[in-house]
């Protein structure tokens, strides 16, 4: 009887931890806005988050209000980059995200002013159409 009780207790000690695993890490998020130097939102800007310990990369695009959200992020150190094409600078931030944390990071990108390209333009010089 005594042996059976000890065996039952030993079995319970081995099985119960598997039935109730440690609390899983809660996913976090990083969100914010991408604006130009005048505070105007930049639609379609790319925001890239790289987890520096694990190496995975997640990307998001800003909406019409210049806002982005990157969800389901594990805790750790991140390098974030925001860019808006070839005529804009790249903004880089490093941040630490705790388990379950929802962090806000805003970016200001200096968009270079220049000529607008006419989408209907067609070159007329021979050889450029080939």
N, C-alpha and C positions, 0 to 999 in steps of 0.2 A: 504494500500500500504506500509506504514511504517512498519507494523507488518510483512508483507510478506518479506520485505527486511531483517529485523532482523532475521527472521527464516531461510532465505536462507544463510545469513552469518554464523549463528550458525551451520547450517548443514555443511557448507564448512569447518569450523574450526574443526568439529568432524571427517569428512571424509578424508580430505587431509593428516593428519598425518598417517593414515592407508595406504593410497595410496603411500606414500613416506616414508617408515620406515627408521630409523637411519641406517647409513652405517654399514653393517655387519662386524664382525671381520674377518680380512684376515688371512688365515692359513699360518703358517711358516714351516720351516724345519730345521733339524739338519743333517749334513753330515760330513764325514771325513774319516780317514783311521785308521786301526788297524795294528800295526807292532810289531815285536819282538825287543829285545834290540839292535839288529844289524841293525835295519831299514828295515828288510825284511818284505814284506806284509804277513799277516796271512789270508789265504783263509778260508772261512766258520766260521769265528769268529762270535759269537752272540753279538749283541748290543741291549740293552734293555733300553727304555726310559719310566720312570714313572712320570706322572704328579702329583706333590705333593699335589695340592689343590683338584683336581677332582678324583684322584686315578686310572685313566685308564693307561694301559700299552701297549706300541707298541714295537714290536721287528723286527729286520732286521738282515740279514746275510751278511757278507762281500763277495765281488766277488773275482775273481782271482787276482786282483790288491790290495786286502785288503781294498777296499773302501765300504762304506755303505751310504745309504740315508734313512732318515725317514721323510716322508712328511705329510701334512695335520695336523699339530700340532697347537693347540690353544695356546694362550699366557699364560704364567705362569712359575712357578718354576719346573724344571725337575731334576730327579736323573738319570744319565746314567751309565750303567754298560756294560763293554765289557769283554767277556770271550772266551776262546778257548779250552774248554774241561777240563778234570781232571788234565792234566799235565801242566796247565798254571794258572798264578795268575789272579785275577779279578781286573780290573781297574775301579774306580768309580769317577765320576765327578758330581758336581751339577752346574746347570746353570739356568739363567733366560732368557726366550724367550719372546720378545715383539711381538705384533700383526704384522704379515707379515714378521717377521725377518727370514733370512736364515743364520744360524750359523754354523760354522765349529768347530768340536771338534775331535782331533786326540788322539788315545790311544796307549800307549806302554805297551805290556804285556810281562812279563818275563816267557818264556816257559821253563819248566824244562827239562833238558837234561836227557835222560835215554835210556833204552834198547828199541829197536823197537820190536813190537810184530809181529810174523810171522802169517799171516792169515791162513796158511795151517797147523799150529800146531794142533795136536790132542793128548790128554792125553792117555797114555797107561796103567796106573794103573787101575785095576779093580774097578768098582763102580763109576768112574768119568764120564763115558759116559751116565749114567742114568739120 
